[in-house]
């Protein structure tokens, strides 16, 4: 398997809430990626300190998607509330668009992470091993070579792939962000009725929501380049290049929600019910698919995300939140459940959606600050500490993340309004990991030659806050690398 730069953004125009935007040019999607990864060891113990493990990081950029519900303007505001954002009169996003950068390398190879026993409140990892919910070092984890299906996962079959069909790029958001000349293979395993409502899920979609264990065999008679996404333009695996006759099998956890993009926000349609998979590229080669809803016996380790439009699952192909690209960096038994919502602040209106679903041994990543413009650091710190306290009570591990920087200038200017200091203080107070994404993204932006170059990673080439898919993947990679560098317990599950 090799990785090659490819994939440019589809020219499109999408209207979200109060704002219209279009993306006319190209952005690269991924090269090859490593195989599936499963946890195989580690026993529970009481106590435990912060998790330590090793894994692989690695990142670069990918395609793009619209920030649905409040857009950043040149004056510096995003969305004005949790229920929905509005466009500031200081300057709406224009309808132009700069070309995004070319492809990115894949995550590469397989990895092995090793550790000791899990911390207190650990739960059995259903695909082997245990994981500390409040800390502790993780058990031994091994990522098998592509071709291995983890224990408890369904075997991929040709019959399941026969249910898929080729569709035009962008039809009901299919293969969002792909250039019009590429092939898009759509697999709708829950039903073909598209829900265009931006606020109300269908009964069918609600009944089919849940976590799905998915296996995919790539490769065929011809050479292939295949990018895998799911639900609302959610990245699952960087583009994989296969040679004629080569066969590679990968496994995933896919979180399926009744509203498959944002939980509830103007600009994020409900989408199709049940599990949706998409294969795209110049010549995607797929031969078999397996899927099954997770049971109590095969329950994945879920990572819930509480955040705003900079991280949410965006819809359409023009803007991208880094949380929707985070699944590319994790293998089984970990799945990402992204409840980030445009306009959300640290007084998070969808927190109850997360607490109703998590269980001991799960994780939650919390990032707020962009929409806390009228709050003090003390208020934001108190809100964050309250969420962490809820997690700790439920034996769920929390990671606090400061917001990505606004690319208002290169070098990046003062970012104190994003409340990174509050997030750091809250993490120290509650004894949980802290990722200073404000500093990490600032350092990355400052390596770029100009603001013009920075805007190639941003929606429409003009939005200073919201990234496109290449930028979202880059930011997700910074988070993944920080998890690895800090030896946070999730590191053992990085691809």
C-alpha positions in Angstrom: 0.0 0.0 0.0 1.3 3.4 -0.9 -0.1 6.9 -0.4 -0.3 9.5 -3.1 -1.5 13.2 -2.9 -4.9 13.5 -4.4 -8.4 14.9 -4.0 -9.4 18.4 -4.7 -12.5 20.1 -3.4 -15.7 20.1 -5.5 -16.8 23.4 -6.8 -20.1 24.0 -5.0 -22.3 26.7 -3.5 -24.1 26.0 -0.2 -26.4 28.1 1.9 -26.3 27.7 5.6 -28.7 29.6 7.8 -28.2 33.3 7.2 -25.1 32.9 5.1 -24.3 31.8 1.5 -20.9 30.6 0.5 -19.2 28.7 -2.3 -16.1 26.8 -2.7 -14.6 26.7 -6.2 -11.4 25.0 -6.0 -9.2 22.2 -4.8 -7.9 20.7 -1.6 -5.9 17.5 -1.2 -7.1 14.5 0.7 -5.0 11.8 2.1 -2.5 9.2 1.2 -2.3 5.8 2.7 -3.0 4.8 6.2 -2.2 2.1 8.7 -4.3 -0.9 9.5 -6.8 -1.7 12.3 -5.8 -1.5 15.9 -7.1 -3.4 18.8 -6.3 -3.5 22.5 -5.2 -6.9 23.7 -4.2 -6.6 27.3 -4.1 -4.6 30.5 -6.0 -5.4 33.7 -7.9 -3.0 36.0 -6.4 -1.7 39.2 -7.4 0.9 41.7 -5.9 4.3 41.8 -3.8 5.1 38.8 -2.2 8.3 37.6 -2.4 10.0 34.2 -2.4 7.4 31.4 0.8 6.7 29.6 1.2 4.8 26.4 2.6 5.1 23.0 1.0 5.2 19.6 1.3 6.8 16.3 0.4 10.3 15.5 1.0 11.9 12.1 -1.2 14.3 10.3 -1.7 16.6 7.4 -4.6 18.2 5.7 -7.8 17.3 3.7 -11.0 18.7 2.0 -13.5 21.3 3.3 -17.1 21.9 4.6 -19.3 24.8 5.6 -19.7 26.0 9.2 -23.4 25.7 9.5 -24.9 28.4 11.6 -22.7 31.3 12.4 -19.8 32.5 10.3 -16.7 34.3 11.3 -16.4 37.8 10.1 -13.4 40.1 9.9 -14.6 41.7 13.2 -13.8 38.6 15.1 -17.1 36.9 16.2 -18.5 33.5 15.3 -21.9 32.4 16.4 -23.8 34.2 19.1 -25.5 31.4 20.9 -25.8 27.7 21.5 -29.1 27.4 19.7 -27.8 29.1 16.5 -25.4 31.6 15.3 -25.8 34.7 13.3 -23.6 36.5 10.9 -22.0 39.6 12.2 -22.5 42.8 10.3 -18.8 43.3 10.5 -18.2 41.2 7.4 -19.9 38.0 6.1 -17.9 35.3 4.4 -17.6 36.1 0.8 -18.6 33.8 -2.1 -15.1 33.5 -3.4 -12.6 30.8 -2.6 -8.9 30.2 -2.9 -7.6 26.9 -3.9 -6.6 24.6 -1.0 -3.4 22.8 -0.9 -2.7 19.5 -2.6 -2.8 16.1 -1.0 -1.4 14.9 2.3 0.5 11.8 3.3 -1.3 9.0 5.0 -0.9 7.9 8.6 1.3 5.1 7.5 1.9 1.5 8.7 0.8 -0.2 11.9 1.8 0.5 15.4 2.2 -1.2 18.8 1.6 0.7 22.0 2.4 -0.8 25.4 1.5 0.0 28.9 0.5 -1.4 32.3 -2.6 -1.7 34.2 -5.7 0.5 33.9 -6.7 3.1 36.4 -9.6 3.0 38.8 -13.1 2.8 37.3 -11.8 0.9 34.3 -14.1 -1.0 32.1 -13.4 -4.0 30.0 -12.3 -3.2 26.5 -14.8 -5.3 24.6 -12.3 -5.9 21.8 -9.7 -7.1 24.3 -7.9 -5.2 27.1 -9.1 -2.7 29.6 -8.9 1.1 29.8 -8.7 3.3 32.8 -11.6 5.7 32.9 -9.9 8.2 35.2 -6.3 7.6 34.4 -3.8 4.9 34.9 -1.5 3.5 32.2 -3.2 1.5 29.4 -2.9 -2.2 28.7 -0.8 -3.6 25.9 -2.3 -2.7 22.5 -1.4 -4.0 19.1 -2.5 -2.8 15.6 -2.6 -5.8 13.3 -1.6 -5.6 9.7 -4.4 -4.6 7.3 -6.4 -7.8 6.6 -7.1 -8.7 10.2 -10.7 -8.3 11.5 -10.8 -7.6 15.2 -12.5 -10.1 17.5 -16.2 -9.4 17.6 -16.3 -7.4 14.3 -18.4 -8.7 11.4 -16.5 -10.2 8.4 -16.8 -8.1 5.3 -19.0 -9.6 2.5 -19.4 -9.0 -1.2 -23.2 -9.1 -0.7 -23.1 -6.0 1.5 -21.0 -4.1 -1.0 -23.6 -5.1 -3.7 -26.0 -2.8 -1.9 -23.9 0.3 -2.8 -24.2 2.4 -5.9 -22.4 5.1 -7.8 -23.9 8.5 -7.4 -23.0 12.0 -8.5 -20.7 14.0 -6.3 -22.7 16.2 -3.9 -26.0 14.5 -4.3 -27.5 14.9 -0.9 -24.0 15.7 0.3 -22.6 12.4 -1.0 -18.7 12.5 -1.0 -18.7 16.1 0.0 -15.6 18.0 -1.0 -14.6 15.7 -3.8 -13.9 17.1 -7.3 -16.7 16.5 -9.8 -14.5 14.3 -11.9 -14.0 11.7 -9.1 -16.1 8.6 -8.5 -18.5 8.5 -5.5 -19.8 5.2 -4.2 -22.7 5.6 -1.8 -23.7 2.8 0.7 -26.9 3.5 2.5 -27.5 0.6 4.9 -30.3 2.3 6.8 -32.6 3.7 4.1 -32.4 6.1 1.1 -34.8 8.8 2.3 -32.9 12.0 3.0 -34.1 14.2 5.8 -33.5 17.8 4.9 -34.7 19.1 8.2 -32.0 21.0 10.2 -33.7 20.6 13.5 -35.9 17.5 13.7 -34.8 13.9 13.3 -37.1 11.2 11.8 -38.4 8.3 13.8 -36.6 5.9 11.5 -33.2 7.7 12.0 -33.8 7.8 15.8 -34.5 4.0 15.9 -31.3 3.2 13.9 -28.9 5.5 15.9 -26.1 3.8 17.7 -22.5 2.7 17.4 -21.7 0.4 14.5 -18.7 -1.9 14.0 -17.6 -1.7 10.4 -15.1 -3.6 8.3 -14.1 -2.8 4.8 -12.0 -4.7 2.2 -10.3 -2.4 -0.3 -8.6 -3.4 -3.5 -9.6 -5.2 -6.7 -8.5 -6.2 -10.2 -7.4 -2.6 -11.0 -5.2 -0.1 -9.3 -7.2 1.9 -6.8 -7.2 5.0 -4.7 -9.9 5.0 -2.1 -11.0 7.5 0.5 -13.5 6.4 3.1 -15.9 8.7 4.8 -19.2 8.2 6.8 -22.3 10.0 7.7 -21.9 13.8 7.2 -18.5 14.0 5.5 -16.8 12.4 8.5 -13.3 11.2 7.6 -12.7 7.5 8.5 -9.4 6.7 6.7 -6.9 8.6 4.6 -6.8 7.7 0.9 -5.5 4.2 0.4 -3.6 3.2 -2.8 -3.9 -0.4 -3.8 -2.1 -2.3 -6.7 -4.0 -4.7 -9.0 -4.9 -7.8 -7.0 -4.0 -6.3 -3.6 -6.5 -6.7 -0.8 -6.5 -4.7 2.5 -9.1 -4.9 5.3 -9.7 -2.1 7.8 -12.0 -1.8 10.8 -13.8 1.2 12.3 -16.3 2.3 15.0 -18.9 4.6 13.4 -21.1 6.6 15.6 -24.5 7.0 13.9 -26.8 9.7 15.2 -30.4 10.7 14.3 -29.1 14.1 13.2 -25.9 12.9 11.5 -24.1 16.2 11.4 -24.6 18.7 14.2 -27.0 17.8 17.0 -29.4 20.6 16.1 -28.5 23.7 14.2 -29.7 25.5 11.1 -27.5 24.4 8.2 -27.0 20.7 9.4 -29.6 18.5 7.7 -30.6 15.2 9.4 -29.4 13.2 6.5 -30.0 9.5 5.8 -31.2 7.1 8.6 -28.8 4.4 9.8 -25.3 3.8 8.7 -24.0 5.6 5.6 -20.5 4.9 4.1 -18.9 6.6 1.1 -16.0 5.6 -1.0 -14.5 8.1 -3.3 -11.4 8.9 -5.5 -10.3 8.7 -9.1 -10.8 5.0 -9.0 -12.1 3.7 -5.6 -11.7 -0.1 -5.3 -13.9 -1.8 -2.8 -14.8 -5.5 -2.7 -16.5 -6.2 0.6 -18.2 -4.5 3.6 -19.2 -5.8 7.1 -21.4 -3.9 9.5 -23.2 -4.6 12.8 -24.6 -2.5 15.6 -22.5 -2.8 18.7 -24.0 -4.8 21.5 -23.2 -4.9 25.3 -20.7 -7.6 24.5 -18.9 -5.6 21.8 -19.4 -2.1 23.2 -16.7 0.3 21.9 -14.8 2.8 24.0 -16.5 6.1 23.0 -14.8 9.5 22.9 -17.5 12.2 23.1 -16.9 15.7 21.9 -18.4 18.8 23.5 -17.4 21.9 21.4 -18.5 24.5 18.8 -18.4 25.0 15.1 -14.6 24.8 14.9 -14.9 21.1 15.8 -18.4 20.0 14.8 -19.4 17.6 12.0 -20.1 20.0 9.2 -22.3 19.2 6.2 -21.8 19.9 2.5 -18.1 20.0 1.6 -17.0 23.6 2.1 -16.2 23.9 5.9 -14.8 21.3 8.2 -14.6 20.9 12.0 -11.5 19.2 13.4 -13.7 16.7 15.3 -15.1 15.3 12.2 -11.6 14.4 11.0 -10.5 13.0 14.3 -11.8 9.4 13.5 -9.1 9.1 10.9 -6.5 8.9 13.6 -8.1 6.2 15.8 -8.6 2.5 15.3 -10.9 0.1 17.2 -12.1 -0.2 19.8 -12.4 3.6 19.9 -15.2 5.6 18.3 -15.8 9.3 18.1 -19.2 10.7 19.0 -19.1 14.4 18.0 -21.8 16.5 19.7 -20.1 19.8 18.9 -22.6 22.4 17.7 -22.3 25.7 16.0 -22.6 28.7 18.3 -22.0 26.6 21.4 -20.3 28.2 24.4 -18.9 26.7 27.7 -22.5 26.9 28.9 -23.1 24.0 26.6 -26.7 23.3 25.7 -26.1 19.7 24.4 -24.2 18.5 27.5 -27.2 16.4 28.5 -27.1 14.6 25.2 -23.6 13.4 26.1 -24.2 12.5 29.7 -27.2 10.5 28.8 -25.1 8.2 26.6 -21.7 7.9 28.1 -20.7 5.1 30.5 -17.7 4.3 32.8 -14.5 4.0 30.8 -15.5 6.3 28.0 -13.8 9.7 27.3 -14.9 13.2 26.7 -13.0 16.0 24.9 -14.1 19.5 25.9 -13.2 22.6 23.9 -14.9 26.0 24.3 -13.9 29.7 24.1 -14.7 31.0 20.7 -18.3 31.8 21.7 -17.5 32.9 25.2 -16.6 36.5 24.1 -18.7 38.1 26.9 -17.6 35.7 29.6 -14.6 36.1 32.0 -11.9 33.5 32.4 -13.3 32.7 35.8 -16.8 32.0 34.4 -15.4 29.8 31.6 -13.2 28.0 34.1 -16.2 27.3 36.4 -18.2 26.0 33.4 -15.4 23.7 32.3 -14.8 22.4 35.8 -18.5 21.6 36.2 -18.4 19.4 33.0 -15.2 17.7 34.2 -16.8 17.0 37.6 -19.8 15.4 35.9 -17.4 13.2 33.9 -15.4 12.2 36.9 -18.5 11.3 38.8 -19.5 9.0 35.9 -15.9 7.5 35.7 -15.5 9.0 32.3 -12.0 10.5 31.5 -12.0 14.1 30.4 -9.5 16.0 28.3 -9.7 19.8 28.2 -8.6 21.5 24.9 -8.2 25.2 24.3 -9.6 26.5 21.0 -7.7 26.7 17.7 -6.3 30.1 17.0 -8.0 32.6 14.7 -5.9 33.2 11.6 -6.4 37.0 11.6 -2.8 37.6 10.7 0.5 35.9 10.2 2.3 35.8 12.6 -0.8 35.1 14.7 -1.7 37.9 17.1 -3.1 37.9 20.6 -5.5 35.0 21.3 -6.3 35.7 25.0 -10.0 36.1 24.1 -10.2 32.4 23.5 -9.8 31.6 27.2 -6.9 29.1 26.9 -5.8 30.2 30.4 -9.2 29.2 31.8 -9.0 25.8 30.2 -5.5 25.3 31.5 -6.5 26.3 35.0 -9.6 24.1 35.0 -7.5 21.1 33.9 -5.0 21.7 36.7 -7.8 22.2 39.2 -9.5 18.9 38.3 -6.4 16.9 37.6 -7.1 16.1 33.9 -5.0 16.4 30.7 -4.9 19.7 29.0 -4.0 20.2 25.3 -3.1 23.8 24.4 -4.5 23.8 20.9 -4.4 27.6 20.8 -0.6 27.5 21.2 -0.2 24.4 18.9 -2.2 25.9 16.1 -0.5 29.3 16.5 2.9 27.6 16.2 1.7 25.8 13.0 0.2 29.0 11.5 3.4 30.8 12.2 5.3 28.4 10.0 3.3 29.5 7.0 4.5 32.2 4.7 1.6 34.5 4.8 -2.1 34.9 5.7 -2.9 34.1 2.0 -1.3 30.7 2.6 -3.2 30.3 5.9 -6.5 30.9 4.1 -5.9 27.9 1.9 -6.8 25.9 5.0 -9.9 28.0 5.7 -13.4 28.0 4.5 -13.9 29.9 1.2 -10.3 31.2 1.5 -11.6 34.0 3.7 -13.1 32.8 7.0 -10.5 33.5 9.6 -11.9 31.1 12.2 -13.5 28.1 10.4 -11.3 25.7 8.6 -12.0 23.7 5.4 -11.4 19.9 5.4 -7.6 20.2 4.9 -7.4 22.6 7.8 -9.7 20.5 9.9 -7.6 17.5 9.4 -4.4 19.4 10.2 -5.9 20.7 13.5 -7.1 17.1 14.3 -3.6 15.9 13.7 -2.2 18.4 16.2 -4.6 17.1 18.8 -3.7 13.5 18.0 0.0 14.2 18.3 -0.6 16.0 21.6 -2.4 12.9 22.9 0.6 10.8 21.9 3.2 13.2 23.2 1.5 13.6 26.5 1.0 9.8 26.9 -2.7 10.3 27.5 -4.5 7.0 27.8 -6.1 7.3 24.3 -2.7 7.2 22.7 -2.7 3.4 22.5 -5.5 3.5 20.0 -4.0 6.0 17.6 -3.6 4.4 14.1 
